[in-house]
């Protein structure tokens, strides 16, 4: 079940902090909202590896905890014998990914070596401070085929972008572009709904901004990660909300 939770996304996760200016002791009636501009630092790839590295925030009995979820490939082949460190923790390989629960930290650094060479490094990744909650849909909601579905969610801090996804039987059928940090709703277009059972999810991302979408699909550089192409991000994801579409 944790595997399904981790692989959804953008997910694809990607880090840097949102820059917010604080106004001092003066009257300011500007209600234009938070700064939504920005872009992940991009580094030209200097080797043939691709690394998709996510620090995932998950709910535990003690509150929000984190785990590493890292995929490494070279020329399309999965790399199984790299040495992967997040802060001081060695991340083991298992079933296609390097994955491990992590001690809570204010930020996370990544180093990866393979065949004795440093192939990837990233610094200062944070995770959003909470799990996003879809606020306008209940599990089992009935929806009409070929009609738009609006998805709404609540605020979460330490977010640089949002993403909405839709899956059927574990296969993704819709993925939004990266949405600005002040977005609180998104419309999944009607043609994405034919009869069936769908799982809708919202991802809160720290490290990628709107316009950084190539990082999640076909990167040719490293997004907040040096050495390979790919990304290094923090992410939290809502619970799935089940939507039923009838004939």
N, C-alpha and C positions, 0 to 999 in steps of 0.2 A: 504493500500500500504506500509506503514511503517513497518507493521508486516512482510510482505514478505521480505522486505529489511533486517530486523534484524535477521530473522531466517536462512538465507542462510549461509552456511559456510562450514563453516567449520565444522563455524563457528562455542565452541564451546565450544571458547572461553572463563589465561591464564595470576604477571607482573614483569618484571625486565628490566633494560636498557642494550643495547648492549655496551660492553666494547671496547673502541677504544684507542689505545696507540698513543700519540702525540710525534713525534720526534722533538728534539730541533734544535739548530743552527748547523746542519751538513748536508752535501750533502748525499742524500739517493736516489738511483735509483731503489729501490725495488718496482716493479709494480705488486706484487703478489695479490693485492686487499685486501679488508677488512677481518677482522677476522670473520669467519663464524661458529666457534665452540661455544659450550655452551649448557646449558640445564637449564630448569626451575628448581627452587628449589622445591624439592618434600618432602612432609610431610606425614608420616603415618597417615591414617585416625583414629581419636579417637572417632568417633560417627558413627551412621548409616545413616547419611544424604549424599546426593549428591548435589553439587551446581555447576551450570554452569553460571559463572558471566562474562558478557562482558560490557566494556565501549566502546560504539560505536561512532566513529566520523562520522558525517553526514554534508552535505552541507546545509547551511542556507543563508539567505539574508546578514548576517553579516560576512560570511566566513564559517569556520569549527566550528560546535558546537558539543556537545556530549549528549548522553543519556545512561541511565543504562538499561540493558536487562538481567534479572537474573531469572534463573529457580531453584527451590528447590524441591527435592523429598526425601522421606524416605521410604525404602522398596517398591519402585515403585509407591508410592502414592504422588500426588502433595500436597505440603504444602502451604496453602493459608493464614495462620494467623501468619507468622513470622514478626518480626520487622527488617526491612532491612534499613541500613544507608550507604550511600555513602558520605564521608566527613560529612557534617552536614545535609544532605538532607535525609528525610524519603522517601523511594521508595514504592509506593502503588502497591497492587496486582490487576491484571486485566487479565482475560482470559488466565490463565496458566502461566503468567510471572509477575514479578515485573518490572515495566517500568516507566521511568520518564526522561524528559529533564533535563540536569544538567548545572549549571554555569560552565563556562570555568575555568579550573585549570591546573597547571603544572603536577599534579599527583592526583590520587584518592585512597582513603582508603575505605575498606569495613568492616562492622561488621554486623553480623546477629545473632539475638537471637530468640529462640523459646521455649515456655513453661517456660519462665524465665531463660533459660540457654543460654550462649554464644555457638553457634554451628559453627561459621565460622568467620575468620578474614583474611584480606589480606592488604598489604601496597604498596604504591608507584606505582600503575599502571599508565602508560602513554598510549596515543593513538598515532599511526603514525601521522605525521604532515600534511598529505594531503590524498586525495582520489586517489588510483591508476587508471590509464587510460590505457585501452587496445588500443594499437597503430596500429595494423596491420589488424584489422577486422572492418567492418562496419555493422550496423544493416541491416539485410536482405541478408547478404552474402549467396550465394548458395554453398553448399559443397556436394561432392560425398559420397555416403554411403560406409561404410567399409574402408574409407581412413583416414589416420592420419590428425589431425588439429593442426597446431602450433599456440600458443597464445603468443603474445608479449606484454609487458607493460613497462611503464616508471618508473623511480626511485622515491622512497618516503623515507623520513628519519624516524628514530626511528622505524625501522622494525627489528624483529628478525627471522621472517620466512614469507613465502608466501604460499598461497594455491589456486589452480584452481579448480572450480567446473562447472558442466554442469547439467542443469535441463530440464525436459520436463513437461509442465503443472504443474509446482510447485513441481514436484517430482525429487529428485536428482538421476541422472543416473551415475555420475562420480564424484569422489573426489580424487584429487592428495594427495600424501603424503606431509607433510610439507617440503617446499623447502627452500634452504639456502637464506640468506638475499641478496647475490649478484646475484641471479637468475633474469633474465629478460625475460625468455621465458620458455614454457613448451609444450610438445606434448601430446594431448589427443589421445590415440590409436584409430585406425579406427574401431575396433569392437564395440565401444561405439556409433557409428552413423548408425542408420537405418533410413528409411524415416520418416520425422517429422520435428517439429520446436523446436529448442534447444535454451536455454539461457545460455551463457557462462559468468562467473564472476571470477574476481581475488580479493582475500582478502589479505590485508596487516595486519600482526599480530605482536603485541608487547607482549612478555611474554612466548611464546612457541618457541622452536628451532626444527630444523630437528631431528628426533628421539623421540620427545615428543608426537608423534601421539596417544599413548594410552589415553592421556588426553581427546581427542575428541571422543573416541569411547567406551572404556571400562576401565575407570580409577579404580585403586585400592588404590590410594593415592591422596593427594591434590597437584596440580601444582600451586605454588605461592599462595596457600590458605591453612590455617591451620584449622584443625577440621574435615571437611568432606572430601570425595573424590570429585574430580572435578577439576575446574580450575578458575583462575581469570586473564583476559587478557584485552588488548585494541585492537581495530580492526577498520579498515576502509575498504570499499569494493567499487569496481568499479561499474559503471552502467552495467546492463546486455547488452550483445551484442547478437542479435538474429541471429541464423544460421539456414538456411533452407536446409534440406537434401531431395533431390528428389529420386524417384524410379530409 
